[in-house]
Amino acid sequence: MRTRLRRAGHRSRYRLRKQTVAPVFGQIKGAKVLRQFLTRGHEKVQGECDLLCTAHNLNKLYKAMG
């Protein structure tokens, strides 16, 4: 692993692992208690997910301003 990390190509790939969105989904699942979607169908689930993500982002903005 050390030799892979020393190489320039692999090092940049390894650094990209830091840019993850998993904490956001963890916060949404934990704080908003989202364990399953309430609707059926791809379009409805996408809308529900968009609504939850928007609420999460608005909450973060509210906390940053106050």
HTML snippet that shows the backbone in 3Dmol.js (N, CA, C, O; Angstrom):
<script src="https://3Dmol.org/build/3Dmol-min.js"></script>
<div id="view" style="width:600px;height:400px;position:relative"></div>
<script>
const pdb = `
ATOM      1  N   MET A   1       0.826  -1.179   0.000  1.00  0.00           N
ATOM      2  CA  MET A   1       0.000   0.000   0.000  1.00  0.00           C
ATOM      3  C   MET A   1       0.875   1.249   0.000  1.00  0.00           C
ATOM      4  O   MET A   1       0.547   2.246  -0.643  1.00  0.00           O
ATOM      5  N   ARG A   2       1.984   1.189   0.721  1.00  0.00           N
ATOM      6  CA  ARG A   2       2.876   2.360   0.739  1.00  0.00           C
ATOM      7  C   ARG A   2       3.419   2.670  -0.642  1.00  0.00           C
ATOM      8  O   ARG A   2       3.493   3.833  -1.039  1.00  0.00           O
ATOM      9  N   THR A   3       3.803   1.623  -1.382  1.00  0.00           N
ATOM     10  CA  THR A   3       4.339   1.882  -2.714  1.00  0.00           C
ATOM     11  C   THR A   3       3.258   2.445  -3.631  1.00  0.00           C
ATOM     12  O   THR A   3       3.540   3.288  -4.482  1.00  0.00           O
ATOM     13  N   ARG A   4       2.034   1.987  -3.460  1.00  0.00           N
ATOM     14  CA  ARG A   4       0.950   2.538  -4.281  1.00  0.00           C
ATOM     15  C   ARG A   4       0.696   3.998  -3.942  1.00  0.00           C
ATOM     16  O   ARG A   4       0.453   4.810  -4.834  1.00  0.00           O
ATOM     17  N   LEU A   5       0.749   4.336  -2.665  1.00  0.00           N
ATOM     18  CA  LEU A   5       0.495   5.711  -2.263  1.00  0.00           C
ATOM     19  C   LEU A   5       1.616   6.649  -2.666  1.00  0.00           C
ATOM     20  O   LEU A   5       1.391   7.844  -2.852  1.00  0.00           O
ATOM     21  N   ARG A   6       2.821   6.118  -2.802  1.00  0.00           N
ATOM     22  CA  ARG A   6       3.946   6.958  -3.209  1.00  0.00           C
ATOM     23  C   ARG A   6       3.873   7.347  -4.683  1.00  0.00           C
ATOM     24  O   ARG A   6       4.402   8.383  -5.088  1.00  0.00           O
ATOM     25  N   ARG A   7       3.224   6.523  -5.465  1.00  0.00           N
ATOM     26  CA  ARG A   7       3.075   6.850  -6.877  1.00  0.00           C
ATOM     27  C   ARG A   7       2.101   8.013  -7.031  1.00  0.00           C
ATOM     28  O   ARG A   7       1.110   8.102  -6.305  1.00  0.00           O
ATOM     29  N   ALA A   8       2.381   8.886  -7.961  1.00  0.00           N
ATOM     30  CA  ALA A   8       1.569  10.096  -8.122  1.00  0.00           C
ATOM     31  C   ALA A   8       0.137   9.778  -8.544  1.00  0.00           C
ATOM     32  O   ALA A   8      -0.803  10.405  -8.056  1.00  0.00           O
ATOM     33  N   GLY A   9      -0.038   8.824  -9.431  1.00  0.00           N
ATOM     34  CA  GLY A   9      -1.373   8.507  -9.915  1.00  0.00           C
ATOM     35  C   GLY A   9      -2.283   7.953  -8.841  1.00  0.00           C
ATOM     36  O   GLY A   9      -3.451   8.329  -8.749  1.00  0.00           O
ATOM     37  N   HIS A  10      -1.746   7.059  -8.031  1.00  0.00           N
ATOM     38  CA  HIS A  10      -2.557   6.454  -6.973  1.00  0.00           C
ATOM     39  C   HIS A  10      -2.764   7.406  -5.808  1.00  0.00           C
ATOM     40  O   HIS A  10      -3.789   7.348  -5.129  1.00  0.00           O
ATOM     41  N   ARG A  11      -1.802   8.276  -5.577  1.00  0.00           N
ATOM     42  CA  ARG A  11      -1.941   9.209  -4.471  1.00  0.00           C
ATOM     43  C   ARG A  11      -3.126  10.144  -4.710  1.00  0.00           C
ATOM     44  O   ARG A  11      -3.903  10.409  -3.793  1.00  0.00           O
ATOM     45  N   SER A  12      -3.263  10.642  -5.935  1.00  0.00           N
ATOM     46  CA  SER A  12      -4.377  11.543  -6.205  1.00  0.00           C
ATOM     47  C   SER A  12      -5.706  10.803  -6.106  1.00  0.00           C
ATOM     48  O   SER A  12      -6.704  11.381  -5.676  1.00  0.00           O
ATOM     49  N   ARG A  13      -5.727   9.539  -6.497  1.00  0.00           N
ATOM     50  CA  ARG A  13      -6.953   8.757  -6.362  1.00  0.00           C
ATOM     51  C   ARG A  13      -7.297   8.538  -4.900  1.00  0.00           C
ATOM     52  O   ARG A  13      -8.467   8.578  -4.519  1.00  0.00           O
ATOM     53  N   TYR A  14      -6.286   8.309  -4.088  1.00  0.00           N
ATOM     54  CA  TYR A  14      -6.522   8.075  -2.670  1.00  0.00           C
ATOM     55  C   TYR A  14      -7.057   9.338  -1.995  1.00  0.00           C
ATOM     56  O   TYR A  14      -7.897   9.256  -1.100  1.00  0.00           O
ATOM     57  N   ARG A  15      -6.576  10.492  -2.418  1.00  0.00           N
ATOM     58  CA  ARG A  15      -7.059  11.745  -1.846  1.00  0.00           C
ATOM     59  C   ARG A  15      -8.510  12.010  -2.213  1.00  0.00           C
ATOM     60  O   ARG A  15      -9.228  12.672  -1.463  1.00  0.00           O
ATOM     61  N   LEU A  16      -8.944  11.505  -3.350  1.00  0.00           N
ATOM     62  CA  LEU A  16     -10.338  11.699  -3.742  1.00  0.00           C
ATOM     63  C   LEU A  16     -11.298  10.973  -2.811  1.00  0.00           C
ATOM     64  O   LEU A  16     -12.480  11.310  -2.759  1.00  0.00           O
ATOM     65  N   ARG A  17     -10.805   9.980  -2.074  1.00  0.00           N
ATOM     66  CA  ARG A  17     -11.669   9.258  -1.149  1.00  0.00           C
ATOM     67  C   ARG A  17     -12.137  10.157  -0.011  1.00  0.00           C
ATOM     68  O   ARG A  17     -13.146   9.863   0.631  1.00  0.00           O
ATOM     69  N   LYS A  18     -11.423  11.239   0.247  1.00  0.00           N
ATOM     70  CA  LYS A  18     -11.812  12.165   1.305  1.00  0.00           C
ATOM     71  C   LYS A  18     -13.063  12.947   0.930  1.00  0.00           C
ATOM     72  O   LYS A  18     -13.766  13.443   1.811  1.00  0.00           O
ATOM     73  N   GLN A  19     -13.345  13.061  -0.332  1.00  0.00           N
ATOM     74  CA  GLN A  19     -14.487  13.813  -0.804  1.00  0.00           C
ATOM     75  C   GLN A  19     -15.688  12.888  -0.897  1.00  0.00           C
ATOM     76  O   GLN A  19     -16.068  12.466  -1.990  1.00  0.00           O
ATOM     77  N   THR A  20     -16.269  12.579   0.212  1.00  0.00           N
ATOM     78  CA  THR A  20     -17.362  11.619   0.232  1.00  0.00           C
ATOM     79  C   THR A  20     -18.650  12.298   0.673  1.00  0.00           C
ATOM     80  O   THR A  20     -18.623  13.279   1.417  1.00  0.00           O
ATOM     81  N   VAL A  21     -19.755  11.780   0.220  1.00  0.00           N
ATOM     82  CA  VAL A  21     -21.052  12.323   0.604  1.00  0.00           C
ATOM     83  C   VAL A  21     -21.741  11.431   1.618  1.00  0.00           C
ATOM     84  O   VAL A  21     -22.889  11.681   1.987  1.00  0.00           O
ATOM     85  N   ALA A  22     -21.064  10.407   2.065  1.00  0.00           N
ATOM     86  CA  ALA A  22     -21.669   9.470   3.016  1.00  0.00           C
ATOM     87  C   ALA A  22     -22.104  10.130   4.316  1.00  0.00           C
ATOM     88  O   ALA A  22     -23.156   9.759   4.835  1.00  0.00           O
ATOM     89  N   PRO A  23     -21.350  11.102   4.888  1.00  0.00           N
ATOM     90  CA  PRO A  23     -21.826  11.723   6.121  1.00  0.00           C
ATOM     91  C   PRO A  23     -23.169  12.419   5.964  1.00  0.00           C
ATOM     92  O   PRO A  23     -23.975  12.420   6.895  1.00  0.00           O
ATOM     93  N   VAL A  24     -23.419  13.006   4.811  1.00  0.00           N
ATOM     94  CA  VAL A  24     -24.695  13.685   4.587  1.00  0.00           C
ATOM     95  C   VAL A  24     -25.839  12.682   4.646  1.00  0.00           C
ATOM     96  O   VAL A  24     -26.859  12.940   5.285  1.00  0.00           O
ATOM     97  N   PHE A  25     -25.677  11.547   3.988  1.00  0.00           N
ATOM     98  CA  PHE A  25     -26.721  10.528   4.025  1.00  0.00           C
ATOM     99  C   PHE A  25     -26.868   9.960   5.431  1.00  0.00           C
ATOM    100  O   PHE A  25     -27.974   9.618   5.849  1.00  0.00           O
ATOM    101  N   GLY A  26     -25.775   9.858   6.155  1.00  0.00           N
ATOM    102  CA  GLY A  26     -25.841   9.390   7.533  1.00  0.00           C
ATOM    103  C   GLY A  26     -26.590  10.365   8.419  1.00  0.00           C
ATOM    104  O   GLY A  26     -27.373   9.957   9.277  1.00  0.00           O
ATOM    105  N   GLN A  27     -26.353  11.663   8.213  1.00  0.00           N
ATOM    106  CA  GLN A  27     -27.075  12.676   8.986  1.00  0.00           C
ATOM    107  C   GLN A  27     -28.558  12.672   8.648  1.00  0.00           C
ATOM    108  O   GLN A  27     -29.399  12.804   9.537  1.00  0.00           O
ATOM    109  N   ILE A  28     -28.880  12.521   7.380  1.00  0.00           N
ATOM    110  CA  ILE A  28     -30.285  12.492   6.974  1.00  0.00           C
ATOM    111  C   ILE A  28     -30.961  11.254   7.550  1.00  0.00           C
ATOM    112  O   ILE A  28     -32.090  11.333   8.034  1.00  0.00           O
ATOM    113  N   LYS A  29     -30.286  10.120   7.503  1.00  0.00           N
ATOM    114  CA  LYS A  29     -30.883   8.894   8.034  1.00  0.00           C
ATOM    115  C   LYS A  29     -31.011   8.950   9.548  1.00  0.00           C
ATOM    116  O   LYS A  29     -31.977   8.430  10.106  1.00  0.00           O
ATOM    117  N   GLY A  30     -30.052   9.572  10.217  1.00  0.00           N
ATOM    118  CA  GLY A  30     -30.070   9.607  11.671  1.00  0.00           C
ATOM    119  C   GLY A  30     -30.985  10.676  12.235  1.00  0.00           C
ATOM    120  O   GLY A  30     -31.820  10.394  13.095  1.00  0.00           O
ATOM    121  N   ALA A  31     -30.831  11.905  11.754  1.00  0.00           N
ATOM    122  CA  ALA A  31     -31.585  13.019  12.321  1.00  0.00           C
ATOM    123  C   ALA A  31     -33.028  13.061  11.820  1.00  0.00           C
ATOM    124  O   ALA A  31     -33.947  13.362  12.582  1.00  0.00           O
ATOM    125  N   LYS A  32     -33.219  12.765  10.560  1.00  0.00           N
ATOM    126  CA  LYS A  32     -34.564  12.841   9.990  1.00  0.00           C
ATOM    127  C   LYS A  32     -35.304  11.509  10.091  1.00  0.00           C
ATOM    128  O   LYS A  32     -36.463  11.408   9.687  1.00  0.00           O
ATOM    129  N   VAL A  33     -34.647  10.503  10.621  1.00  0.00           N
ATOM    130  CA  VAL A  33     -35.206   9.163  10.819  1.00  0.00           C
ATOM    131  C   VAL A  33     -35.748   8.608   9.495  1.00  0.00           C
ATOM    132  O   VAL A  33     -36.876   8.119   9.425  1.00  0.00           O
ATOM    133  N   LEU A  34     -34.930   8.695   8.466  1.00  0.00           N
ATOM    134  CA  LEU A  34     -35.307   8.139   7.161  1.00  0.00           C
ATOM    135  C   LEU A  34     -34.750   6.724   7.077  1.00  0.00           C
ATOM    136  O   LEU A  34     -33.550   6.536   6.877  1.00  0.00           O
ATOM    137  N   ARG A  35     -35.586   5.769   7.225  1.00  0.00           N
ATOM    138  CA  ARG A  35     -35.177   4.374   7.088  1.00  0.00           C
ATOM    139  C   ARG A  35     -35.708   3.780   5.791  1.00  0.00           C
ATOM    140  O   ARG A  35     -35.102   2.870   5.226  1.00  0.00           O
ATOM    141  N   GLN A  36     -36.830   4.291   5.324  1.00  0.00           N
ATOM    142  CA  GLN A  36     -37.378   3.834   4.048  1.00  0.00           C
ATOM    143  C   GLN A  36     -38.203   4.969   3.462  1.00  0.00           C
ATOM    144  O   GLN A  36     -38.653   5.859   4.182  1.00  0.00           O
ATOM    145  N   PHE A  37     -38.393   4.930   2.176  1.00  0.00           N
ATOM    146  CA  PHE A  37     -39.182   5.959   1.517  1.00  0.00           C
ATOM    147  C   PHE A  37     -40.666   5.684   1.723  1.00  0.00           C
ATOM    148  O   PHE A  37     -41.090   4.536   1.856  1.00  0.00           O
ATOM    149  N   LEU A  38     -41.437   6.752   1.747  1.00  0.00           N
ATOM    150  CA  LEU A  38     -42.866   6.636   2.013  1.00  0.00           C
ATOM    151  C   LEU A  38     -43.688   6.438   0.746  1.00  0.00           C
ATOM    152  O   LEU A  38     -44.876   6.124   0.819  1.00  0.00           O
ATOM    153  N   THR A  39     -43.064   6.620  -0.411  1.00  0.00           N
ATOM    154  CA  THR A  39     -43.782   6.514  -1.677  1.00  0.00           C
ATOM    155  C   THR A  39     -43.212   5.381  -2.517  1.00  0.00           C
ATOM    156  O   THR A  39     -42.165   4.815  -2.202  1.00  0.00           O
ATOM    157  N   ARG A  40     -43.920   5.067  -3.585  1.00  0.00           N
ATOM    158  CA  ARG A  40     -43.456   4.047  -4.531  1.00  0.00           C
ATOM    159  C   ARG A  40     -43.265   4.671  -5.896  1.00  0.00           C
ATOM    160  O   ARG A  40     -43.921   5.652  -6.246  1.00  0.00           O
ATOM    161  N   GLY A  41     -42.379   4.101  -6.643  1.00  0.00           N
ATOM    162  CA  GLY A  41     -42.100   4.596  -7.987  1.00  0.00           C
ATOM    163  C   GLY A  41     -40.863   5.478  -7.983  1.00  0.00           C
ATOM    164  O   GLY A  41     -40.609   6.217  -7.032  1.00  0.00           O
ATOM    165  N   HIS A  42     -40.109   5.389  -9.048  1.00  0.00           N
ATOM    166  CA  HIS A  42     -38.841   6.104  -9.139  1.00  0.00           C
ATOM    167  C   HIS A  42     -39.024   7.609  -9.051  1.00  0.00           C
ATOM    168  O   HIS A  42     -38.289   8.277  -8.324  1.00  0.00           O
ATOM    169  N   GLU A  43     -39.993   8.157  -9.778  1.00  0.00           N
ATOM    170  CA  GLU A  43     -40.187   9.604  -9.797  1.00  0.00           C
ATOM    171  C   GLU A  43     -40.606  10.128  -8.429  1.00  0.00           C
ATOM    172  O   GLU A  43     -40.131  11.177  -7.996  1.00  0.00           O
ATOM    173  N   LYS A  44     -41.486   9.411  -7.751  1.00  0.00           N
ATOM    174  CA  LYS A  44     -41.948   9.851  -6.433  1.00  0.00           C
ATOM    175  C   LYS A  44     -40.839   9.741  -5.391  1.00  0.00           C
ATOM    176  O   LYS A  44     -40.695  10.615  -4.537  1.00  0.00           O
ATOM    177  N   VAL A  45     -40.063   8.673  -5.463  1.00  0.00           N
ATOM    178  CA  VAL A  45     -38.948   8.513  -4.526  1.00  0.00           C
ATOM    179  C   VAL A  45     -37.902   9.589  -4.784  1.00  0.00           C
ATOM    180  O   VAL A  45     -37.327  10.131  -3.840  1.00  0.00           O
ATOM    181  N   GLN A  46     -37.650   9.902  -6.046  1.00  0.00           N
ATOM    182  CA  GLN A  46     -36.706  10.964  -6.376  1.00  0.00           C
ATOM    183  C   GLN A  46     -37.185  12.296  -5.817  1.00  0.00           C
ATOM    184  O   GLN A  46     -36.387  13.069  -5.288  1.00  0.00           O
ATOM    185  N   GLY A  47     -38.481  12.569  -5.929  1.00  0.00           N
ATOM    186  CA  GLY A  47     -39.036  13.799  -5.371  1.00  0.00           C
ATOM    187  C   GLY A  47     -38.918  13.842  -3.857  1.00  0.00           C
ATOM    188  O   GLY A  47     -38.602  14.887  -3.288  1.00  0.00           O
ATOM    189  N   GLU A  48     -39.167  12.727  -3.205  1.00  0.00           N
ATOM    190  CA  GLU A  48     -39.044  12.662  -1.751  1.00  0.00           C
ATOM    191  C   GLU A  48     -37.588  12.863  -1.319  1.00  0.00           C
ATOM    192  O   GLU A  48     -37.312  13.556  -0.339  1.00  0.00           O
ATOM    193  N   CYS A  49     -36.682  12.262  -2.046  1.00  0.00           N
ATOM    194  CA  CYS A  49     -35.261  12.420  -1.746  1.00  0.00           C
ATOM    195  C   CYS A  49     -34.829  13.866  -1.956  1.00  0.00           C
ATOM    196  O   CYS A  49     -34.087  14.411  -1.139  1.00  0.00           O
ATOM    197  N   ASP A  50     -35.277  14.492  -3.029  1.00  0.00           N
ATOM    198  CA  ASP A  50     -34.970  15.894  -3.284  1.00  0.00           C
ATOM    199  C   ASP A  50     -35.503  16.782  -2.171  1.00  0.00           C
ATOM    200  O   ASP A  50     -34.830  17.718  -1.737  1.00  0.00           O
ATOM    201  N   LEU A  51     -36.707  16.488  -1.711  1.00  0.00           N
ATOM    202  CA  LEU A  51     -37.306  17.268  -0.630  1.00  0.00           C
ATOM    203  C   LEU A  51     -36.496  17.129   0.659  1.00  0.00           C
ATOM    204  O   LEU A  51     -36.255  18.122   1.345  1.00  0.00           O
ATOM    205  N   LEU A  52     -36.081  15.924   0.990  1.00  0.00           N
ATOM    206  CA  LEU A  52     -35.286  15.708   2.190  1.00  0.00           C
ATOM    207  C   LEU A  52     -33.913  16.379   2.097  1.00  0.00           C
ATOM    208  O   LEU A  52     -33.428  16.949   3.074  1.00  0.00           O
ATOM    209  N   CYS A  53     -33.297  16.309   0.928  1.00  0.00           N
ATOM    210  CA  CYS A  53     -31.992  16.950   0.750  1.00  0.00           C
ATOM    211  C   CYS A  53     -32.114  18.470   0.819  1.00  0.00           C
ATOM    212  O   CYS A  53     -31.237  19.138   1.367  1.00  0.00           O
ATOM    213  N   THR A  54     -33.189  19.017   0.269  1.00  0.00           N
ATOM    214  CA  THR A  54     -33.420  20.456   0.340  1.00  0.00           C
ATOM    215  C   THR A  54     -33.632  20.889   1.785  1.00  0.00           C
ATOM    216  O   THR A  54     -33.084  21.904   2.217  1.00  0.00           O
ATOM    217  N   ALA A  55     -34.422  20.127   2.532  1.00  0.00           N
ATOM    218  CA  ALA A  55     -34.641  20.439   3.943  1.00  0.00           C
ATOM    219  C   ALA A  55     -33.331  20.372   4.719  1.00  0.00           C
ATOM    220  O   ALA A  55     -33.085  21.205   5.592  1.00  0.00           O
ATOM    221  N   HIS A  56     -32.498  19.396   4.411  1.00  0.00           N
ATOM    222  CA  HIS A  56     -31.204  19.266   5.078  1.00  0.00           C
ATOM    223  C   HIS A  56     -30.322  20.481   4.782  1.00  0.00           C
ATOM    224  O   HIS A  56     -29.694  21.030   5.687  1.00  0.00           O
ATOM    225  N   ASN A  57     -30.277  20.901   3.514  1.00  0.00           N
ATOM    226  CA  ASN A  57     -29.452  22.041   3.138  1.00  0.00           C
ATOM    227  C   ASN A  57     -29.977  23.338   3.743  1.00  0.00           C
ATOM    228  O   ASN A  57     -29.186  24.177   4.175  1.00  0.00           O
ATOM    229  N   LEU A  58     -31.295  23.519   3.782  1.00  0.00           N
ATOM    230  CA  LEU A  58     -31.865  24.718   4.400  1.00  0.00           C
ATOM    231  C   LEU A  58     -31.575  24.751   5.895  1.00  0.00           C
ATOM    232  O   LEU A  58     -31.310  25.814   6.457  1.00  0.00           O
ATOM    233  N   ASN A  59     -31.625  23.600   6.531  1.00  0.00           N
ATOM    234  CA  ASN A  59     -31.307  23.527   7.952  1.00  0.00           C
ATOM    235  C   ASN A  59     -29.853  23.907   8.206  1.00  0.00           C
ATOM    236  O   ASN A  59     -29.556  24.597   9.182  1.00  0.00           O
ATOM    237  N   LYS A  60     -28.949  23.467   7.342  1.00  0.00           N
ATOM    238  CA  LYS A  60     -27.539  23.830   7.485  1.00  0.00           C
ATOM    239  C   LYS A  60     -27.340  25.322   7.286  1.00  0.00           C
ATOM    240  O   LYS A  60     -26.556  25.940   8.007  1.00  0.00           O
ATOM    241  N   LEU A  61     -28.042  25.921   6.309  1.00  0.00           N
ATOM    242  CA  LEU A  61     -27.941  27.366   6.103  1.00  0.00           C
ATOM    243  C   LEU A  61     -28.485  28.141   7.299  1.00  0.00           C
ATOM    244  O   LEU A  61     -27.905  29.146   7.709  1.00  0.00           O
ATOM    245  N   TYR A  62     -29.590  27.677   7.853  1.00  0.00           N
ATOM    246  CA  TYR A  62     -30.192  28.330   9.006  1.00  0.00           C
ATOM    247  C   TYR A  62     -29.245  28.319  10.205  1.00  0.00           C
ATOM    248  O   TYR A  62     -29.116  29.318  10.912  1.00  0.00           O
ATOM    249  N   LYS A  63     -28.587  27.187  10.428  1.00  0.00           N
ATOM    250  CA  LYS A  63     -27.658  27.072  11.542  1.00  0.00           C
ATOM    251  C   LYS A  63     -26.416  27.938  11.315  1.00  0.00           C
ATOM    252  O   LYS A  63     -25.850  28.469  12.270  1.00  0.00           O
ATOM    253  N   ALA A  64     -25.995  28.082  10.072  1.00  0.00           N
ATOM    254  CA  ALA A  64     -24.805  28.878   9.760  1.00  0.00           C
ATOM    255  C   ALA A  64     -25.077  30.370   9.942  1.00  0.00           C
ATOM    256  O   ALA A  64     -24.178  31.120  10.322  1.00  0.00           O
ATOM    257  N   MET A  65     -26.295  30.801   9.676  1.00  0.00           N
ATOM    258  CA  MET A  65     -26.625  32.217   9.789  1.00  0.00           C
ATOM    259  C   MET A  65     -26.953  32.624  11.220  1.00  0.00           C
ATOM    260  O   MET A  65     -26.795  33.790  11.579  1.00  0.00           O
ATOM    261  N   GLY A  66     -27.402  31.694  12.030  1.00  0.00           N
ATOM    262  CA  GLY A  66     -27.866  32.043  13.378  1.00  0.00           C
ATOM    263  C   GLY A  66     -26.908  31.697  14.406  1.00  0.00           C
ATOM    264  O   GLY A  66     -27.159  31.931  15.588  1.00  0.00           O
TER     265      GLY A  66
END
`;
const viewer = $3Dmol.createViewer("view");
viewer.addModel(pdb, "pdb");
viewer.setStyle({}, {cartoon: {color: "spectrum"}});
viewer.zoomTo();
viewer.render();
</script>
